[in-house]
Every structure is written in structure tokens, then in C-alpha cells.
Amino acid sequence: ACYYLNIAANEETSGDSCFLYSQALIEMNSHLHNCLNLIGFNATPAAFFWARKSCDMGFDCGREMLKKWEGERQSFCANCGKNAQSGEKYKQCSNCRAQWYVSKECQVEAWNAGHKKDCKRARILMFEDYLNAELEVLPGDLLRYVIWRHLDVRPEGSNP
């Protein structure tokens, strides 16, 4: 579905296909990663890119969805998962504007762990190129990330 929605999104001017493609990317992300937003394997920045594109085309449903997504994602740190307290503002990634962080340290840690790759892929227009760009991640990167972030086991002297 993502492939065909991407073709439509690249050829249309009303914003509805961009909106549907952004939703499909979120669904694909949830399906592939069991609802975990794995840094370096996260389609959320790309989904935000296409949702913003639908807004730029004047598609109101895209605007409402983007506002909802931003509200949900502003409430926790994309790196450590800490929930925001009432009135607390997290730092937003200035590149993709799709991830929020509790501190500069969390933002740098996520960037080095693979969010840099997520940001880079976010603006790729062709779905095949998007999938192929994801292959640039080395197989050990995912395993290392899961061990570090979810089991809190790190080799001595290493940083994520």
C-alpha cells in the first residue's frame, strides 16, 4: 500500500494522498516494530514530513492529524521515554520536527544512535529509495540498540 500511496502522493496537488501516505507510514512502522519507535528504524519523521506536505496543500484532515500526532509525541522523550510533567516543554528536533527530547543530552544520544538516519530518510520522496536508504543501517545496529535501550546492558566504556 505504501508504494502506491507514495506514487499518488508524488503526483497529486490536493494533499489527500500525502495524508494517506503519512498514515500508511505510521501503520507500517507499528507493524514492523511492534509499536516501538526504534531509533534508526523509525518512520515517524517521514510520516510527519508527508503530513506537513498535505497541510501545505491545504488538506484540513492532515492539519488535524498532525496536531494530534504532535500532542502525543510532545508528551514523552523519544530517547529515554520519560513522560513530560504538566506544562513541561521538551526540545524538538529542529530537522524533522517529529521527535521531542527531555534534554540536549538525550537528543545527542538519540542522534548518535540513529535518529540522524531517520531525519535523512524523512525527506526522501520515492518509496523505493526510502526502503533502500534503510538498508544502510548495519544489522548489528538494531541488536545493539535493543540491548542498550531496552535491557540497559552496555559494554564497558561505551556510549549508545
Beta strands, then each sheet from edge to edge (+ up, - down):
strand 1: 91-92
strand 2: 100-101
sheet 1: 1+ 2-
end
